[in-house]
Amino acid sequence: MEAALPEVPAVTLAGAGAYLYDECRDEEVLLVGSAGSSKTISALKKLVDACYAWPGSRHLLCRQERSSMTDSILPTLESVIGL
């Protein structure tokens, strides 16, 4: 029996974040912008959706330092995206 996938909450994206999620189909993307411009949220939402669409696929998220992932990406996955 296959496990049910968790419900991913709706997230409102604007500007470049909305473009990344809705229109961008590039294989590699570099996000640059000021704090609070939805870079992390849009990238994580797109990544989570891709994981659900293609189980077993591999994805890479990078930041300059590992500690910055602990401070931004992981809390966002837990609180905003709901994983």
Helices and strands as residue ranges (DSSP letters): H 15-22, H 39-53, H 66-68, I 69-73, H 74-76, I 77-81
